[in-house]
């Protein structure tokens, strides 16, 4: 387990209007992050597409592709090799006919795809009609041993459910990336509350990434304000803009994880023997 300083990057980006240019924008920012010394970088939810879940139309299945063998992930492998960065890459995944998932691939610094996380909790409310497109994730809460340490992923709506945050902590996560697409009118007051609380409760770093701007398929106003938060619940540097595209690069001291876990001892004092009723039907 790595316990030194990791320079990490996240990007909140505006939808460009097409996949090709959206990927190019992310590649350009990734190269900039690498030039600034970043060793790991995470993108926003379904980064190479618009947030099409504002509507329920079968035409949007066209955004889906295989993971890891689809064109976007293959291209991101090349980017990881070029920059020497670990990449967390969220896309719309097709497994086979009728099986679609909201997925993030984790690619190591040498371009190896270490695996993928599939979003567990799928919303179905106005402006977020995700059950029309995605099945619930079925791969558990994997931890990926990367060149920079142990990374987990939790996607957007997942963040409202504490169980997955805890599963990632129990599995040894040091940094959890939370790629999102959340709008100003729905739950913005929770944005700076839930992820810091999860970081404290589980004593690891969280990278909270949100889209920014209004897109073509609805009036959701994605409010950015992406950030890193440490195991004490403190923002690492400033929170990103609420209106503009922004690259956020921060140094994360992974040694703080052990310090906090020794001081607060939450893992020691858990009572799994008493928690059975929480998951009984």
C-alpha positions as CSV (number, residue, x, y, z in Angstrom):
1,X,0.0,0.0,0.0
2,X,1.4,3.4,-1.1
3,X,1.6,5.9,1.7
4,X,3.4,8.9,0.2
5,X,2.2,12.0,-1.7
6,X,0.1,11.3,-4.8
7,X,-0.6,14.1,-7.3
8,X,-4.1,13.6,-8.6
9,X,-6.3,15.3,-11.2
10,X,-10.0,15.5,-12.0
11,X,-11.7,17.3,-14.8
12,X,-15.1,18.8,-15.1
13,X,-15.9,19.5,-18.7
14,X,-18.7,20.9,-20.8
15,X,-20.3,18.7,-23.5
16,X,-18.8,19.6,-26.9
17,X,-21.5,18.3,-29.1
18,X,-19.9,15.1,-30.3
19,X,-17.9,12.1,-29.0
20,X,-14.8,12.7,-31.1
21,X,-14.2,16.2,-29.8
22,X,-15.2,15.3,-26.3
23,X,-12.5,12.7,-26.2
24,X,-10.0,15.1,-27.7
25,X,-10.8,17.7,-25.0
26,X,-10.1,15.1,-22.3
27,X,-6.9,13.9,-23.9
28,X,-5.7,17.5,-24.0
29,X,-6.5,18.1,-20.3
30,X,-4.9,14.8,-19.4
31,X,-1.7,15.8,-21.1
32,X,-1.8,19.2,-19.3
33,X,-2.3,17.3,-16.0
34,X,0.6,15.0,-16.7
35,X,2.8,18.1,-17.5
36,X,1.8,19.4,-14.0
37,X,3.0,16.1,-12.5
38,X,-0.3,14.3,-12.0
39,X,0.0,10.6,-11.5
40,X,-3.7,9.7,-11.6
41,X,-6.7,11.3,-13.2
42,X,-10.5,10.8,-13.2
43,X,-13.2,11.9,-15.7
44,X,-16.9,12.7,-15.2
45,X,-19.8,10.2,-15.5
46,X,-20.2,8.9,-19.1
47,X,-17.5,11.3,-20.0
48,X,-17.5,10.8,-23.8
49,X,-21.3,11.4,-24.2
50,X,-23.9,13.9,-23.2
51,X,-26.0,13.1,-20.2
52,X,-28.7,11.5,-22.4
53,X,-30.6,10.2,-19.3
54,X,-32.6,13.4,-19.2
55,X,-34.8,11.7,-21.8
56,X,-36.0,8.1,-22.4
57,X,-35.2,7.4,-26.1
58,X,-33.8,4.2,-27.6
59,X,-31.6,6.2,-30.0
60,X,-29.3,6.8,-27.0
61,X,-28.2,3.2,-26.8
62,X,-25.8,4.2,-29.6
63,X,-23.5,5.7,-27.0
64,X,-22.8,2.3,-25.5
65,X,-19.6,0.3,-26.3
66,X,-17.8,-2.7,-24.8
67,X,-15.5,-2.4,-21.8
68,X,-12.6,-3.0,-22.1
69,X,-12.5,-3.7,-25.8
70,X,-14.4,-0.8,-27.1
71,X,-12.8,2.1,-29.0
72,X,-12.8,4.6,-26.2
73,X,-11.2,2.4,-23.5
74,X,-8.6,1.2,-26.1
75,X,-7.8,4.8,-26.8
76,X,-7.6,5.7,-23.1
77,X,-5.1,2.8,-22.7
78,X,-2.9,4.6,-25.2
79,X,-3.3,7.8,-23.3
80,X,-2.4,6.2,-20.0
81,X,0.8,4.8,-21.6
82,X,1.6,8.1,-23.1
83,X,1.2,10.2,-20.0
84,X,2.2,7.6,-17.4
85,X,-1.0,8.3,-15.4
86,X,-3.6,6.0,-13.9
87,X,-6.9,6.8,-15.5
88,X,-10.5,6.4,-14.2
89,X,-12.7,6.4,-17.3
90,X,-16.5,6.3,-17.0
91,X,-18.5,5.2,-20.1
92,X,-21.8,3.6,-21.1
93,X,-21.1,-0.1,-21.4
94,X,-22.8,-2.8,-23.5
95,X,-21.9,-6.3,-22.3
96,X,-24.2,-8.0,-24.9
97,X,-27.6,-7.5,-26.4
98,X,-29.9,-6.0,-23.8
99,X,-27.2,-5.8,-21.1
100,X,-26.1,-2.2,-20.5
101,X,-24.3,-0.7,-17.5
102,X,-23.1,2.7,-16.2
103,X,-19.4,1.7,-15.9
104,X,-16.0,3.1,-15.1
105,X,-12.8,1.3,-16.3
106,X,-9.6,1.7,-14.3
107,X,-6.5,1.8,-16.4
108,X,-3.0,1.5,-14.8
109,X,-0.1,3.8,-15.7
110,X,1.2,1.3,-18.2
111,X,-2.0,1.1,-20.1
112,X,-3.3,-2.2,-18.5
113,X,-7.0,-2.3,-17.8
114,X,-7.2,-3.4,-14.2
115,X,-10.9,-3.9,-14.3
116,X,-14.2,-2.0,-14.1
117,X,-16.9,-0.9,-11.7
118,X,-20.6,-0.9,-12.6
119,X,-22.9,1.6,-10.9
120,X,-25.1,-0.2,-8.3
121,X,-27.8,2.3,-7.6
122,X,-29.8,3.4,-10.6
123,X,-32.1,6.4,-10.3
124,X,-35.4,6.9,-12.1
125,X,-36.7,10.4,-11.5
126,X,-37.4,13.4,-13.6
127,X,-34.3,14.4,-15.6
128,X,-32.4,11.2,-14.5
129,X,-34.2,8.3,-16.2
130,X,-31.3,5.9,-15.8
131,X,-33.3,2.7,-15.4
132,X,-34.4,3.1,-19.0
133,X,-30.8,2.5,-20.0
134,X,-28.8,0.7,-17.2
135,X,-29.0,-2.5,-15.3
136,X,-27.8,-2.3,-11.7
137,X,-24.1,-3.1,-11.3
138,X,-23.2,-6.7,-10.5
139,X,-19.4,-6.7,-10.0
140,X,-19.4,-5.7,-6.3
141,X,-17.2,-2.9,-5.1
142,X,-13.7,-3.8,-6.4
143,X,-10.5,-2.2,-5.4
144,X,-7.8,-1.7,-8.0
145,X,-4.1,-1.9,-7.0
146,X,-2.6,0.8,-9.2
147,X,0.8,2.5,-9.6
148,X,-0.4,5.2,-7.2
149,X,-2.2,3.1,-4.6
150,X,-5.5,1.4,-4.0
151,X,-8.3,3.0,-5.9
152,X,-12.1,2.5,-5.7
153,X,-15.0,3.9,-7.8
154,X,-18.5,4.9,-6.8
155,X,-20.7,6.6,-9.5
156,X,-23.0,9.6,-9.0
157,X,-26.3,8.4,-7.4
158,X,-24.3,5.7,-5.5
159,X,-23.0,8.5,-3.3
160,X,-26.4,8.7,-1.4
161,X,-25.9,5.1,-0.1
162,X,-23.4,4.6,2.7
163,X,-23.0,0.8,2.2
164,X,-20.8,1.0,-0.9
165,X,-18.6,3.7,0.6
166,X,-18.0,1.3,3.6
167,X,-17.4,-1.7,1.4
168,X,-14.7,0.2,-0.5
169,X,-13.1,1.2,2.8
170,X,-13.2,-2.3,4.2
171,X,-11.5,-3.5,1.0
172,X,-8.6,-1.0,1.6
173,X,-9.4,1.9,-0.7
174,X,-7.1,4.9,-0.3
175,X,-8.8,7.2,-3.0
176,X,-12.4,6.8,-4.2
177,X,-13.4,8.5,-7.4
178,X,-17.0,9.6,-7.6
179,X,-17.8,10.6,-11.2
180,X,-21.1,12.3,-11.4
181,X,-23.7,14.2,-13.4
182,X,-25.8,16.1,-10.8
183,X,-27.8,19.3,-11.4
184,X,-28.3,22.5,-9.5
185,X,-32.0,22.1,-8.8
186,X,-32.0,18.5,-7.4
187,X,-29.5,18.0,-4.7
188,X,-26.8,20.6,-4.9
189,X,-26.9,21.3,-1.2
190,X,-25.9,17.7,-0.6
191,X,-22.8,17.9,-2.9
192,X,-20.4,19.4,-0.3
193,X,-21.9,17.3,2.5
194,X,-22.1,13.7,1.4
195,X,-18.7,13.0,0.0
196,X,-16.8,14.8,2.9
197,X,-19.0,12.8,5.3
198,X,-18.1,9.6,3.5
199,X,-14.4,10.5,3.5
200,X,-14.6,10.9,7.3
201,X,-16.7,7.9,8.0
202,X,-14.4,5.6,6.0
203,X,-11.2,7.5,6.4
204,X,-9.9,7.8,2.9
205,X,-9.7,10.5,0.1
206,X,-12.6,11.1,-2.2
207,X,-12.5,12.7,-5.6
208,X,-15.9,14.2,-6.4
209,X,-16.3,15.0,-10.1
210,X,-19.4,16.7,-11.6
211,X,-20.3,17.8,-15.1
212,X,-20.7,21.5,-15.8
213,X,-23.2,23.4,-18.0
214,X,-26.6,22.8,-19.6
215,X,-26.7,20.2,-22.4
216,X,-28.9,19.5,-25.4
217,X,-31.3,16.8,-24.0
218,X,-32.8,18.7,-21.1
219,X,-32.6,21.6,-18.7
220,X,-30.4,20.0,-16.0
221,X,-27.9,22.6,-15.0
222,X,-24.8,20.6,-14.0
223,X,-23.0,22.8,-11.5
224,X,-19.4,21.5,-11.5
225,X,-17.8,22.4,-8.1
226,X,-15.6,19.3,-8.3
227,X,-13.1,18.7,-5.5
228,X,-10.9,16.4,-3.5
229,X,-11.6,15.8,0.2
230,X,-9.2,14.3,2.7
231,X,-9.9,11.7,5.5
232,X,-10.7,14.4,7.9
233,X,-13.4,15.8,5.7
234,X,-11.3,18.9,4.6
235,X,-11.3,20.1,1.0
236,X,-7.8,19.7,-0.5
237,X,-7.3,23.2,-2.0
238,X,-10.2,25.1,-3.6
239,X,-13.4,23.7,-4.9
240,X,-13.7,24.1,-8.7
241,X,-16.0,26.6,-10.5
242,X,-19.8,26.2,-10.4
243,X,-20.1,27.3,-14.0
244,X,-16.9,26.7,-16.0
245,X,-14.8,23.9,-17.3
246,X,-11.9,23.3,-15.0
247,X,-8.9,20.9,-14.4
248,X,-8.2,20.3,-10.7
249,X,-4.8,19.1,-9.7
250,X,-4.0,18.4,-6.0
251,X,-1.4,16.7,-3.9
252,X,-2.9,13.9,-1.7
253,X,-0.9,12.8,1.4
254,X,-1.9,9.1,1.7
255,X,0.0,9.0,4.9
256,X,-2.8,10.9,6.5
257,X,-5.0,7.8,6.2
258,X,-3.1,5.8,8.7
259,X,-2.8,8.9,11.0
260,X,-6.6,9.4,11.0
261,X,-7.4,5.7,11.4
262,X,-5.2,5.5,14.4
263,X,-6.7,8.6,16.0
264,X,-10.3,8.0,15.3
265,X,-10.3,4.2,15.2
266,X,-13.7,3.9,13.5
267,X,-12.7,0.6,11.9
268,X,-11.7,-0.9,15.2
269,X,-15.1,0.1,16.8
270,X,-17.4,-1.2,14.1
271,X,-20.0,-3.8,15.1
272,X,-20.7,-6.0,12.1
273,X,-22.1,-8.6,14.5
274,X,-25.0,-6.1,15.2
275,X,-25.7,-5.0,11.6
276,X,-27.6,-8.0,10.3
277,X,-31.0,-6.3,10.5
278,X,-29.8,-3.6,8.1
279,X,-29.7,-5.9,5.2
280,X,-32.6,-8.3,6.1
281,X,-35.6,-7.9,3.8
